[in-house]
Amino acid sequence: MKILIMGLPGSGKTYLTERLVPLIGAAWFNADKVREMANDWDFSSEGRVRQSNRMKSFADFEKSHGRIAVCDFVCPTAETRRLFGADFTVWLDTIKEGRYEDTNQLFERPTDVEICITEWNEKNHHDVAEEVLRLRGRNV
């Protein structure tokens, strides 16, 4: 299963993911760490597509071996989300603007997500884990 945790920079993607991953026993791919490994800090449209494809490759590998992969990254456009091809998407709609104006301008609000988090509480990650494991039991 490929899980996308998406939202603007500063929305809490990494915060949620680091709490979710141990609950579901998943591999975790963080966008900043993946960009660092690739030494690719290009945030142009082409760079964002390349990053989406890179994250997809890692997640597809895990999924092909029967594991859950969680990728947390902005994934700002319908195209980057389509390319990634998540089985399950969590949108962190917790802020109206991120810290990077170019990303704010580019960001397209998603229309098809499994869970939308609009405010933080102490059980967000448990709620997401419960839904993921429920779906996992149905072999999604």
Secondary structure, DSSP 8 states (H G I E B T S, - for coil): -EEEEEESTTSSHHHHHHHHHHHHT-EEEEHHHHHHHHT----SHHHHHHHHHHHHHHHHHHHHTT--EEEE----SHHHHHHHT-SEEEEE---SS-S-HHHHHH----S--SEEE-S--TTHHHHHHHHHHHHHTTT-
